[in-house]
Amino acid sequence: MKKLVSLLHALMLIPTPFVVASTVVIDTVPIRYAGNTPDATTGFGSVAYNYRIARYEVTLSQYVEFLNAVADFDTHGLYNTSMTSTAQVAGVDRIGVPGAYVYSALGDPARPITFVNWFDAARFANWMSNGQPSGAQDTTTTEDGAYTLVPPFDHVGFVKNGTNPNTRRPPLWWIPSEDEWYKAAYHNPTLAAGLGGYHFYPIQSPFDNVPYSAAPSGAGAPDAILSGNFLRDDAIVNGYNEGYAVTGSSLFPATNALSWVMSYPAPTFYGTFDQGGNVAEITDGTIDSGGTLRRVSRGGSWMDTEVVMRSNFRLSTSPTVETMGIGFRLATAEPTAQRIRFATPRRSQLRVGNRFRLNVSSDSGLAVTVRSSAPSVLSVRGSIARVRRSGRVVLTASQAGDPFALRATPVVKRLTVR
């Protein structure tokens, strides 16, 4: 395939971009306080379990890695030509022909991806849950995993799988439910004297002040912590609230209007950024729109006013429409603590020449490794122990953990073979 791509580029006289595949790493924050009460004003925000959510929106560079892994043909249209041609959000370039498409980031690759819909986000979640494989867009890469995607791709009837068919474990990544997204954005357990409550905007404003529309980093705003990338024009020349945040003008931007995902120092209580402004974000929620179920996006974008950032605003979004104001972030599992169970071998087993199975396991179901401090006295292979001669030995059982399970505390057994 690489030779074919090089040949096609040579024949087309197109310069071959320098593309190096790398692992997509999504920084996440823990969302704790499981079982919190919902927001009394909207009914949203209660989540019965702990989980994690991406600190930032999915970026251009992350989405480009995804495209280069699975979209050389791009069967399901993960790339939209507007990702290249729309000046306000342009961030992805594509060259080549079907079967040999190559993608690269334009401009600052830390800006969020746009012109994506619910299905694009679901396929990205599937790809992440499947271990970021390369290949055609099929059930092993993008069409199954967190979501089983089968035609027709025009409705909201798809739900998160309890088990990823490719790994036979729960999906590792998914589109956040509306409650998961809402809790991360608005919940604050320290409000109401520690009883917990919700902010009106996805920032930690003690009085639910209207945020400031200011340049990246909140430059010029009276309080940078209460600033974001959205549209607000108070008709006062003061260095903020002068229209579109990035350009500082009330005129619709002719060039880039997105900010890089770490540029506004306004985290939520849990430590997420840009849940208000930059891009509105796709959730797994649904809403009845004139008798038709559609997906819910939340948080508002660079071209929305502060009204769309409010906790009581739900944006009705077609699951198939891709626009320059919508992106997404993912949620993932919160690893849980695990405990190793390791029974002390019986004296009758600790006789020279005996072979026996160690009674060792973990409540995560993951494999447990047992090591012997003196293999010449008692050797261990897998879960089978063999007594070789008299002496003292220490057996240590350990479990490394995985994305679902924290590393277990090792269990030590000190034994004497007589």
C-alpha positions as CSV (number, residue, x, y, z in Angstrom):
1,M,0.0,0.0,0.0
2,K,2.8,2.4,0.9
3,K,4.4,1.8,-2.6
4,L,1.0,2.4,-4.3
5,V,0.6,5.7,-2.4
6,S,4.1,6.8,-3.4
7,L,3.5,5.8,-7.0
8,L,0.2,7.7,-7.1
9,H,1.8,10.8,-5.7
10,A,4.6,10.6,-8.2
11,L,2.1,10.2,-11.1
12,M,-0.1,13.0,-9.8
13,L,2.9,15.3,-9.2
14,I,1.6,15.8,-5.6
15,P,4.1,16.3,-2.9
16,T,3.9,13.4,-0.4
17,P,3.3,14.8,3.1
18,F,5.4,13.6,6.0
19,V,2.9,11.5,7.9
20,V,3.9,9.5,11.0
21,A,1.3,7.3,12.6
22,S,1.2,7.8,16.4
23,T,-1.0,6.7,19.2
24,V,-3.9,9.0,20.1
25,V,-3.7,9.9,23.8
26,I,-6.8,11.5,25.3
27,D,-6.2,13.3,28.6
28,T,-9.1,12.6,30.9
29,V,-10.4,13.8,34.3
30,P,-12.2,11.7,36.9
31,I,-15.9,12.5,37.5
32,R,-16.6,11.3,41.1
33,Y,-19.4,11.7,43.6
34,A,-21.5,8.8,42.1
35,G,-25.2,9.0,42.8
36,N,-25.3,12.8,43.0
37,T,-28.8,14.3,42.8
38,P,-29.9,15.8,39.5
39,D,-30.2,19.6,38.8
40,A,-33.6,20.5,40.2
41,T,-34.1,23.1,37.4
42,T,-33.5,20.7,34.5
43,G,-33.6,17.2,35.8
44,F,-30.2,16.4,34.3
45,G,-26.8,15.6,35.8
46,S,-27.4,12.6,38.1
47,V,-24.9,9.8,37.4
48,A,-24.9,6.6,39.5
49,Y,-21.3,5.7,38.8
50,N,-17.8,7.2,38.6
51,Y,-16.4,7.7,35.2
52,R,-13.9,9.8,33.3
53,I,-14.3,12.4,30.6
54,A,-11.9,14.0,28.2
55,R,-10.3,17.1,29.5
56,Y,-10.5,18.7,26.1
57,E,-12.5,18.4,22.9
58,V,-11.2,16.0,20.2
59,T,-8.5,17.9,18.3
60,L,-7.6,18.2,14.7
61,S,-4.4,16.2,15.3
62,Q,-6.3,13.4,17.0
63,Y,-8.9,13.2,14.2
64,V,-6.2,13.2,11.5
65,E,-4.6,10.2,13.1
66,F,-8.0,8.5,13.0
67,L,-8.5,9.4,9.3
68,N,-5.0,8.1,8.3
69,A,-5.7,4.8,10.1
70,V,-9.1,4.0,8.6
71,A,-10.0,6.4,5.8
72,D,-7.8,5.7,2.9
73,F,-11.1,4.9,1.0
74,D,-13.3,6.7,3.5
75,T,-16.3,4.5,3.0
76,H,-18.5,6.3,5.5
77,G,-17.5,9.9,4.9
78,L,-15.5,10.6,8.0
79,Y,-13.9,13.4,6.1
80,N,-15.9,16.4,5.0
81,T,-14.4,18.7,2.3
82,S,-15.6,21.7,4.4
83,M,-12.9,20.6,6.9
84,T,-10.5,22.1,4.3
85,S,-12.4,24.8,2.6
86,T,-14.3,26.6,5.4
87,A,-11.9,29.3,6.4
88,Q,-13.3,29.8,10.0
89,V,-12.6,26.2,11.0
90,A,-10.3,24.8,8.3
91,G,-8.1,22.2,9.9
92,V,-7.8,19.0,7.8
93,D,-6.3,18.6,4.3
94,R,-6.7,15.5,2.1
95,I,-4.8,14.5,-0.9
96,G,-4.7,11.4,-3.1
97,V,-7.4,9.2,-4.6
98,P,-9.8,6.7,-3.1
99,G,-7.7,3.9,-1.7
100,A,-4.8,6.2,-1.2
101,Y,-6.1,9.2,0.7
102,V,-3.7,10.9,3.0
103,Y,-4.7,13.5,5.6
104,S,-2.8,16.2,7.5
105,A,-3.6,19.0,9.9
106,L,-3.8,22.6,8.8
107,G,-2.8,25.4,11.1
108,D,-2.8,24.8,14.9
109,P,-3.5,21.1,15.3
110,A,-4.7,21.6,18.9
111,R,-7.9,23.2,17.8
112,P,-11.1,21.1,17.9
113,I,-12.3,19.1,14.9
114,T,-15.6,20.4,13.4
115,F,-17.9,19.3,10.5
116,V,-18.5,16.0,12.3
117,N,-21.8,14.4,13.2
118,W,-23.0,11.7,15.8
119,F,-21.9,8.9,13.5
120,D,-18.4,10.3,13.0
121,A,-18.1,10.6,16.8
122,A,-19.4,7.0,17.3
123,R,-16.9,5.6,14.8
124,F,-14.1,7.5,16.5
125,A,-15.2,6.0,19.8
126,N,-15.4,2.5,18.2
127,W,-11.8,3.0,16.8
128,M,-10.5,4.1,20.2
129,S,-12.3,1.2,22.0
130,N,-10.8,-1.3,19.5
131,G,-7.3,-0.2,20.2
132,Q,-6.8,2.3,17.3
133,P,-6.5,-0.3,14.5
134,S,-5.6,0.5,10.9
135,G,-7.6,-0.8,8.0
136,A,-10.9,-0.6,6.2
137,Q,-14.0,0.8,7.9
138,D,-15.5,-2.5,9.1
139,T,-16.6,-4.2,12.3
140,T,-13.1,-4.5,13.6
141,T,-12.2,-0.8,13.2
142,T,-15.2,1.7,13.1
143,E,-18.5,-0.2,12.6
144,D,-18.6,-2.1,15.9
145,G,-17.2,-1.7,19.4
146,A,-18.8,0.9,21.6
147,Y,-21.7,1.0,19.1
148,T,-22.9,-1.5,16.5
149,L,-23.5,0.6,13.4
150,V,-25.7,-0.9,10.6
151,P,-27.6,0.8,7.9
152,P,-29.6,2.9,7.7
153,F,-27.4,5.6,9.2
154,D,-30.1,8.2,9.5
155,H,-31.7,7.8,12.9
156,V,-31.0,7.9,16.7
157,G,-31.8,4.3,17.5
158,F,-28.2,3.4,18.2
159,V,-27.2,2.8,21.8
160,K,-24.0,2.0,23.5
161,N,-23.1,-1.7,23.8
162,G,-22.8,-3.3,27.1
163,T,-19.9,-5.4,25.7
164,N,-17.6,-4.6,22.8
165,P,-17.9,-7.6,20.5
166,N,-14.2,-7.2,19.5
167,T,-12.8,-7.3,23.0
168,R,-15.6,-9.0,24.9
169,R,-15.3,-6.4,27.6
170,P,-17.2,-3.2,28.2
171,P,-16.4,-0.4,25.7
172,L,-13.5,1.6,26.8
173,W,-14.5,4.9,25.1
174,W,-17.9,6.3,24.2
175,I,-19.9,9.5,23.4
176,P,-20.9,10.8,26.8
177,S,-24.6,10.5,27.8
178,E,-26.3,13.8,28.3
179,D,-26.2,13.3,32.1
180,E,-22.5,12.5,31.9
181,W,-21.7,15.6,29.9
182,Y,-24.0,17.8,32.0
183,K,-22.5,16.6,35.3
184,A,-18.9,17.3,34.1
185,A,-19.9,20.7,32.9
186,Y,-22.2,22.1,35.6
187,H,-22.0,20.0,38.8
188,N,-20.1,21.3,41.8
189,P,-20.3,19.1,45.0
190,T,-19.0,22.0,47.1
191,L,-22.0,24.3,46.5
192,A,-24.9,24.6,49.0
193,A,-22.5,24.2,52.0
194,G,-21.3,20.9,50.7
195,L,-24.6,19.5,49.7
196,G,-23.8,20.0,46.0
197,G,-25.4,21.9,43.2
198,Y,-25.1,23.1,39.7
199,H,-23.7,26.2,37.9
200,F,-25.7,28.0,35.2
201,Y,-22.7,28.1,32.9
202,P,-19.9,25.5,32.5
203,I,-17.5,27.6,34.5
204,Q,-17.1,27.9,38.3
205,S,-18.7,31.4,38.7
206,P,-19.8,31.8,42.3
207,F,-22.7,34.1,41.2
208,D,-23.3,32.5,37.8
209,N,-22.1,35.6,36.1
210,V,-22.4,35.9,32.3
211,P,-19.0,34.8,30.9
212,Y,-16.8,37.2,29.0
213,S,-16.2,36.8,25.3
214,A,-12.5,37.4,25.1
215,A,-9.4,36.5,23.1
216,P,-7.7,33.2,23.9
217,S,-6.3,33.0,27.5
218,G,-9.0,35.5,28.4
219,A,-6.8,38.4,27.4
220,G,-8.5,41.7,28.3
221,A,-11.3,40.2,30.3
222,P,-11.8,41.5,33.9
223,D,-11.6,37.9,35.0
224,A,-9.9,35.4,32.7
225,I,-11.3,32.5,34.6
226,L,-14.8,33.5,33.5
227,S,-14.0,33.9,29.8
228,G,-14.6,31.7,26.7
229,N,-14.7,31.5,22.9
230,F,-18.2,32.6,22.1
231,L,-20.2,35.5,20.6
232,R,-21.0,38.5,22.9
233,D,-21.2,42.1,21.8
234,D,-22.0,44.8,24.3
235,A,-21.2,47.7,21.9
236,I,-18.5,48.9,24.3
237,V,-14.9,49.2,23.2
238,N,-13.1,47.7,26.1
239,G,-11.0,44.8,24.8
240,Y,-13.7,42.1,25.5
241,N,-17.3,41.4,24.7
242,E,-16.7,43.0,21.3
243,G,-18.2,40.2,19.2
244,Y,-16.5,37.0,18.2
245,A,-13.9,36.1,20.8
246,V,-10.9,35.2,18.6
247,T,-11.2,38.1,16.2
248,G,-12.5,40.7,18.7
249,S,-14.9,42.0,16.1
250,S,-18.7,41.9,15.6
251,L,-18.2,41.1,11.9
252,F,-18.5,37.5,11.0
253,P,-15.0,36.1,10.9
254,A,-13.3,35.7,7.5
255,T,-10.5,33.6,9.0
256,N,-10.0,31.2,11.8
257,A,-12.5,31.5,14.7
258,L,-11.4,28.5,16.8
259,S,-9.1,28.6,19.8
260,W,-6.7,25.8,20.8
261,V,-8.3,23.6,23.4
262,M,-6.1,24.6,26.3
263,S,-6.1,28.4,25.7
264,Y,-8.9,29.5,28.1
265,P,-8.1,29.1,31.9
266,A,-11.7,28.5,32.8
267,P,-12.0,24.8,34.0
268,T,-15.2,23.3,35.4
269,F,-15.1,21.9,39.0
270,Y,-13.8,18.6,37.6
271,G,-11.2,20.2,35.4
272,T,-12.6,20.1,31.9
273,F,-12.1,22.9,29.4
274,D,-14.3,24.5,26.7
275,Q,-17.5,22.8,27.7
276,G,-18.8,26.3,27.1
277,G,-17.8,27.9,23.7
278,N,-15.3,26.9,21.0
279,V,-17.5,24.1,19.6
280,A,-20.9,22.7,20.7
281,E,-20.4,19.1,21.7
282,I,-22.3,16.0,20.6
283,T,-23.9,13.9,23.3
284,D,-25.7,10.6,23.3
285,G,-28.9,12.3,24.4
286,T,-32.0,12.5,22.3
287,I,-34.7,15.2,22.0
288,D,-38.1,15.3,20.3
289,S,-38.0,17.9,17.6
290,G,-41.4,18.3,16.0
291,G,-42.1,14.6,16.2
292,T,-38.7,13.5,15.1
293,L,-36.0,12.3,17.5
294,R,-32.7,14.0,17.2
295,R,-29.4,14.1,19.1
296,V,-28.6,16.7,21.7
297,S,-25.5,18.9,21.5
298,R,-24.6,21.1,24.4
299,G,-22.3,24.0,25.4
300,G,-22.5,26.4,22.5
301,S,-19.8,27.3,20.0
302,W,-17.6,30.2,18.9
303,M,-20.6,31.6,16.9
304,D,-23.2,31.1,19.6
305,T,-24.2,33.6,22.3
306,E,-24.0,32.8,26.0
307,V,-27.6,31.6,25.9
308,V,-26.5,28.4,24.3
309,M,-23.9,27.8,27.0
310,R,-26.6,27.7,29.7
311,S,-27.5,24.5,31.6
312,N,-31.1,24.9,30.5
313,F,-30.3,25.0,26.7
314,R,-30.4,21.8,24.7
315,L,-29.4,22.1,21.0
316,S,-31.4,19.8,18.7
317,T,-29.0,18.2,16.2
318,S,-29.6,15.9,13.3
319,P,-27.4,12.8,13.7
320,T,-26.2,13.1,10.1
321,V,-25.6,16.9,9.7
322,E,-22.1,18.2,9.9
323,T,-21.6,21.9,10.7
324,M,-18.7,24.3,11.5
325,G,-19.9,24.8,15.0
326,I,-20.1,21.2,16.3
327,G,-17.4,18.8,17.6
328,F,-17.2,16.3,20.4
329,R,-15.3,14.8,23.4
330,L,-15.4,11.3,24.7
331,A,-16.0,9.6,28.0
332,T,-14.2,6.5,29.3
333,A,-14.2,4.1,32.2
334,E,-12.9,5.0,35.7
335,P,-10.6,2.2,36.8
336,T,-11.7,0.5,39.9
337,A,-9.7,-0.9,42.8
338,Q,-9.0,-4.6,42.7
339,R,-8.1,-7.1,45.4
340,I,-6.0,-10.3,45.0
341,R,-7.2,-13.4,46.7
342,F,-4.2,-15.7,47.4
343,A,-4.8,-18.7,49.8
344,T,-1.8,-19.9,51.7
345,P,-0.7,-23.4,50.4
346,R,-1.4,-26.2,52.9
347,R,1.4,-27.9,54.7
348,S,0.6,-31.2,53.0
349,Q,1.3,-29.5,49.7
350,L,4.7,-28.2,50.8
351,R,6.6,-31.5,50.5
352,V,9.5,-32.0,48.3
353,G,8.5,-33.4,44.9
354,N,4.9,-32.1,45.1
355,R,3.3,-30.2,42.3
356,F,0.1,-28.3,43.0
357,R,-2.1,-25.4,41.8
358,L,-1.9,-22.1,43.6
359,N,-5.3,-20.8,44.7
360,V,-4.9,-17.2,43.5
361,S,-7.2,-14.8,41.6
362,S,-8.3,-11.2,41.5
363,D,-11.9,-9.9,41.6
364,S,-11.1,-8.0,38.3
365,G,-10.8,-11.4,36.5
366,L,-7.4,-10.4,35.2
367,A,-4.5,-12.7,35.3
368,V,-2.4,-12.7,38.5
369,T,1.3,-13.2,38.4
370,V,3.1,-15.2,41.1
371,R,6.8,-15.0,41.5
372,S,9.0,-17.1,43.8
373,S,12.0,-15.6,45.6
374,A,13.8,-19.0,45.5
375,P,12.9,-21.0,42.4
376,S,15.4,-23.7,43.6
377,V,13.2,-24.3,46.6
378,L,9.8,-23.7,45.0
379,S,9.3,-22.8,41.4
380,V,6.2,-21.3,39.9
381,R,5.0,-21.5,36.3
382,G,1.7,-19.8,35.7
383,S,-0.4,-21.0,38.6
384,I,1.4,-24.3,39.1
385,A,3.9,-24.6,41.9
386,R,6.6,-27.3,42.2
387,V,8.4,-28.1,45.4
388,R,12.1,-28.9,44.7
389,R,13.9,-28.9,48.0
390,S,13.7,-27.8,51.7
391,G,14.1,-24.2,52.5
392,R,12.4,-20.9,52.8
393,V,10.6,-19.0,50.0
394,V,8.5,-15.9,49.5
395,L,5.7,-16.0,47.0
396,T,4.5,-12.6,45.7
397,A,1.2,-12.3,43.8
398,S,0.7,-9.2,41.7
399,Q,-1.7,-7.9,39.1
400,A,-0.8,-5.1,36.7
401,G,-4.3,-3.8,36.0
402,D,-5.7,-2.4,32.8
403,P,-7.9,0.6,31.8
404,F,-10.8,-0.8,33.8
405,A,-8.8,-2.0,36.9
406,L,-6.2,-0.3,39.0
407,R,-3.0,-2.1,39.9
408,A,-3.7,-4.4,42.8
409,T,-1.8,-4.4,46.0
410,P,0.6,-7.4,45.9
411,V,0.0,-10.2,48.3
412,V,3.0,-11.9,49.9
413,K,3.2,-15.4,51.4
414,R,6.2,-16.5,53.4
415,L,6.6,-20.3,53.3
416,T,8.9,-22.9,54.8
417,V,9.4,-26.3,53.0
418,R,10.6,-29.0,55.3
